[in-house]
Amino acid sequence: MKKKSLDEINGSVTVPTVYEAAFWQKFLAYSGPGALVAVGYMDPGNWLTSLSGGSQYGYQLLVVLFSSILIAMVMQSLSIKLGVVTRTDLAQAIAARVNKPIRITLWLLNELAMMATDLTGVVGTAVALKLLFHLPLLAGVLLTIADVLIVLFFLHFGIRRIEFIVLFAILVVGVIFAVEVCRAHPAFVRIMAGFTPHERILTDHAELILSLGIIGATIMPHNIYLHSALAQSRRYDEHDPKQVTETLKFANWDSVIHLVAALVVNALLLVLGGTLFFLHGNLASLQDVFYGLKNPAIVGALASPLMSWLFAFALLITGLISSITSTLAGQIVMEGYINIRLPLWKRRLLTRFVTLIPILIIGFLIRFNETQFEQLIIYAQVVLSIALPFTLFPLVAITSDRNLMGSHVNKRWQTIGAYLLVTLITGLNLVALI
């Protein structure tokens, strides 16, 4: 019998059949996995790269952010299709098609990517705790070990309630930044101009590196693995072609809507950085933004301790919530590639302890200098961007296999388009390295 992906939640949510219920009832039943995936597009890594992009280049990198989300929509749709049609997650699908040395290599590479993802959550949460409660960064880093209790607490209620909790968190964060951007009165015309491509992204090394950071923070390997498993959380008749087609339709609607929400939140962050801090030097750190929001010398009459506090509170929320998705994705990678199953709390502790080792070493080397400490997030995003092709190329290849996907195989133009997008990301990585 084929082993189920994330057995605890696989097929745990009942959905209406294709022959019953109204459109909105079906849509609500299928909604949820997209929120869990979207929160990964709003973690502290996205915060720092978006704010850095705004403070250094104004609204110029909005086009990079928009392009990244569009690419993410394409790749997440392929991930959904793999999970729904084959009832197999990406790690299982790849492992079944490669020999043991390659399988182990890919597992190790993806474990590094999971560590980079976890690193952003650790750093972001530690910074938020320092800003809100004046905890030293070292204490905040060590305290993040306790978030395993939060993960277990949420998982105890089942995947459906977790989806609602995460959706509520996204709404809270979105409202906070919408209020802050509205108070800043950004220039709408300049914002629209930011969505226009320009060649400087490729010719300016610093801008290219930051663009890669945005790509790495937006399209992350763990989200691709995660969606292929979460798509199987709905209990549908996999032997009914109409039910499979309808599941694909609603799962993609769920994904697109929540990714648009992720785009809005990240765009708000970039616009906030570009509006308030672009003319005041490179305020690339989260703490600079926190203090800048209540400093009249920087933001003038817009200075507000409340806005500053809400900024840090939203950072704490996203840091904690993103730990849920990174834990689930880590479990998928470990089970799929090397067939080792650990209880989620053990997996969470193992991931966190391994992640803490380089963080603590680097932290002590830089004496926990706050600005340098936060730069770990941007470098983690670049690592994720470099790891992306090793996830995306296999995804495109597998979903283009007619023997596996049947009538839902990628059309020729879809395969060519997807390969071109992955090649583009790989090419940008090579340019940056050179």
N, C-alpha and C positions, 0 to 999 in steps of 0.2 A: 504493500500500500504506500502511495506517495506521501511523503511527509508534508504536512501543512505548514505554510509560512505564518509565523506568529500565531501559533495554535490557539493561544488564549482568546484571540479576538476574531479568528478566521470564521466567517459565516455567522457571526454573533448578532448581526442586526437584520431584522426581518424587513423586507421591502415589498410593496405591492407587486402583483404580477402585471404583465403587459396588458392584461385584459380587464383590469379593474383600477379604480381610483382616478382622481383628477390629476392634471399636470402638476399642480402645486403640491399635492400630497406626495406624489412620487419624488418631486424635486427635494422636498424637505427630508424625505426618507433617505435619499442618497447623499444629501449634504452633510459634510463633516470631515471626511478625509482631506479635502482641499484646505480646510482651516489648519489641520495639523501640519500639512506640508508648507502652507503659506507662512506659518510662524517661523519656519526655518529661513525664510527670506527677509525676516525682520529682526534677526538676532543682533547682538552688540557689534558683530563684524560689519553688518550692513550700516549700522548707526555711524560707526567711525569712518568708514569709507565714504559714505554719502555726505557726512558733515565736512570731512576733509576736502572732498571734491568741491563742495559749495564754497568753503572758506578760501580755497586756493584759486579756483577757476570760475567762480560765480555760478552761472547756470549752464556753462558750456558742456558739462558731462551728463546733463539730462538725457541727451541722445544715447549715451552709453547705457544708462539705466533702463531706458525704454527698450532699446534693442535687446538687452539682457533678459528682460521679462518676456519679450516676444519669443526669444529662443527657448526660454524656460517653458513656456506654454507648449511649444512643439515637443520638447523632450519629455515633459510630464505626461503629455497625451500618449506618447509611445510607451511610457512606463505603465500607464493605466491599461492600455490595450494588452500588453504582455500579461499583466496580472489577471485581468478579467477573462481573456480568451483561454489562457493556458492554466489558470489557477496555480501559477508558479511565479515566484519573485525573481528579480534580476540575478541575484547571487546564485540561486538554484539553477537558473537557466544557463548561466555562463559556466558554472562548475560542471554541468553535465556535458559540456562540449569541449573541454580542454583537458590536457593531461595533468598529472599531479604537480609537477614542478611549476607549471604556469598557474595552476589554481592556488598554490601556496603563495606565489609571488603576488598575484592579484589580491589575495586576502591581506597580505602584509601592507601592500600599497593602500588599500582601502582602510585598513586599521589606522594608518598614519593620517589619512584624510579625516577619519572619525575623531582622532586626537586633536587635529587642527580645529575641527568644528567645536569640540568640547572646550578647547583652549579659549575660544572667543567668549563662550558662556562664563567660564571661570573669571577671566579678566574683567568682563563687563559687570558681572555680579559683584566682584570685589570692589570695583570702582564705585558702583552704586551704593554699596554699604558704607564706603568711606564718605561719600558725599552726603548721605542721609543721616548717618549715625556716627560719623567721625571715627570709624574703625580703621586701624592701620591696614595697609594693603595686605601684609602678611597674614594678619588675623582674618581678613575677609577671604583670602585664598583658601586658608585652612577650613573656614566655616562652610565653604561650598561643598565640602564632603557631606554635610548634612542634607543636601538637597536630594539625596537618594531617598530620604524619608518622604519628601514631598512627592517624588515620582511614585513611590509605592502607595502613598495615600490617594493620589489621583487614580492610579490604575485599579485600586480596590473597587471603585465605583463603576467600572466597565468603560468600554471605548466610547459609547454614546455620550456619557456625561463628560468624559474628558474632552470630546469634541465641542460641547457647549461651553465648557470652561475656557478652552483656548479661543473660541470665537468671541466670547465676552472680553477676554484680554485684548484681542485684536481691536475690538471696537473702542475699548478704553484708550488704548495707545493712539489710535487714529484720531479720536476726538481731542485728546491732549495736544497733538501736533497741529491739528486743524485750527484750534483756538490760538496757538502760539504763532502760526504763520499769518492768520488773519490780523492779529495785533501788529505784525511787522509791516503790513501793507506792501507786499512785494510788487515789482513792476511787471504787469501781466505780459506786455509786449516782449520784454527781455526773456521772460520765462519761455514763451513760445519760440523765440529765437534759439533757446538752448536745445531744442529738439532737432535742430538742423545739423547734419554731419559736417565735420571740418577736418582737414588733413593734419592739423597740429597734433591731434591725438596720436598719430603714428610718428611724427617727427620729433616731438618733445618727449624725451625719455621719462621724465618725472610724471608727466601727464599719462603716458602709456602705462607705467607701473600702477598708477592709481586707477586707471581704467580697468586693468587686469584685476586689481583688487575688488572693484565693483562687480566685475563678471564673476570672480571667484566667490564673492559674498552672495551673489544673486543666484547663480546656477551651481548648486553644490551637490557633490556625489551622493551624500546621504539622503537627500530629498528624492533622488531618482530611485534608489533602492527602496526607500520607505513607501513611495506611492504604489509601487508594484505589489506590495504586501497589503497596504491599507485598502486597495481596491477590492481585495478579497474579503473584506470584513462584512460585506453585504451578502445576505443569504438569497441567492437567485438560482434558478434552474439552469445550470451550465450546459444542459443538453437541449435546451430550447433556443434555437437560433434567434427568435424574436426577443426573448428575454435577455440574451447576451447583448444584442444590438442596443436594446433600450438601456441596459446597464452602462454600456459604453457611452451612450449619449448623455445620460444624467451625470455620470462620473466626470465627464469632460466639462459639462456646464459648471459643476461644483469646483473643478480645478481652475477654470478660467476666471470665474467670479472672484475667487479668493486670491488669485495671483494679481488681478487688477487691484484688489485691496492692498496687497503687498506693494505694488507699484506706487499707489497713492501715498502710502506711509513713507516709503523711501524717497519719493519725490518731495514730500513735505519736509523731510529732514534736509535734503540737499538745498531746497529753496530757503529753508530757515538759515542754513549756514551761509548761503550766497547773499541773502538779504541783510543779515545782521553783522556778519563777520568778514565779508569779502574785502572791505575797505579798511580793515583793522589788522591786517597781517594774517599769517597762517595760524588760525586757532584750530589745530588739528586734533586736540585731545578733548575727551569728554568732559574732563574737569574744567577746561577753559570755557567750554560752552556753558557749563553749569554756573560758573562764576560770572561769565559774560552776560547771562540773561538777567542778572540782578545788578549789573554795573552801569550806572547812568553815563559814565564816560564812554562806553562802547555802544549801548543801545538807546541812550537818551531817555526820553520819557517812557519808553517801553519797558524799562527796567522793572522787574517784579520778583521779589523773593518767592511768591507763590508759583510763578511760571518756572522758576529755577527748580523748586522742589518737585513740581509735577514732572519735569524733565527727568530727574533722577529716579522718581518713582516708576515712570514708564520704563526706564532702563532696567530697573530691578525686576519688573514683571516679565519683560521679554527674556532676560537672562535665565530666570527660573523656568518659565514655560518651555523655552527651547531645549532644556535638559530632558524633557519627556521624549521629544522626537529623536534626539541624538541617541538616547538609550535604546529606543525601539529599532532604529537603523543599525546600531551596533550589533544588536541581537540577530538581525536579518543577515548581516554580513558574516558573522561567526558561524551561524547555523548553516547558511547556504554554501559557504566555501569549504569549511573544514568539518561540518557535521558535528559540532560540539554545542550542546545545549546547556546553558547556565540559567538559573533563576535570574530574573531581571535585576534583583537587588545585588546579586553577586557580580553580574555583568556591569552594573552601574559603578560599583565600588572599584572593580578592576580598571575600568576605563578612567575613572577619576584619579586613582592613585598613579597610573601610568602617565596621565596628563600632567599631574602636579610635579613630577620629577623635573622635567625641563623648565617648567615655570618657576619653580623654587630656585633652581640653579642660576637661571638668567636673572631672576629677581635679586638674588644676593650679589651677583656680579655687578649689577647696576645700582645696588643699594636701594632697590625698590623706588628708583626715581619715577615719579608718577607719569611724566610725559613719555619717557622711554619705555616704561612698562606697557603703556597702551599701544605702542607701536607694534607689539607682538601680534595684535589683532590684524593689522594690515598685512604683515608678513604671512600670517596664517591664511588669509584670503588668497594670497598669491600661490601658496602651496596647494590650496583647493583648486584654483584655476588650472594649475599644471597637472593635477590629478584627474581633471575632468575627462580628457580624451580616452583614458583607460576605462571609463565608465560608459561614455556616450557612443564610442565606436561599436563596442559589443551590443549595446542596446539597439542601435540602428540595424546591425547585421542580423540579430535574432528576430526582430519584428519584420524583417524582410524575407524570412524563411517560410515559404509557402507550405511546406510539409508540417510545420509547427502551427502557423497562424491560420491556415485554411483561407476562407473567404475574407478574413480580416487582415490579410497580409498587406504590408505597405504597397501602395501603388508606385509605379516606377518613378513618377515625378516626386513623390514623397520621399522615396529612398535617396534620390539624387539631391534633393533639397536638404535633407537631414545631414547627409554626408558633407555637403558644402558648408553647412553651419558648423559642424564639428571641426572640419578642416580649418575654417576661419579662426576658431578659438585656438586650435593648435598652432596655427601660424602666428597669431598674436603672442602666444607664449614664447615661441622660438625667437621672434623679434626682440622681445623683452630680455630674454636670456643673453642674446648676442650683444 
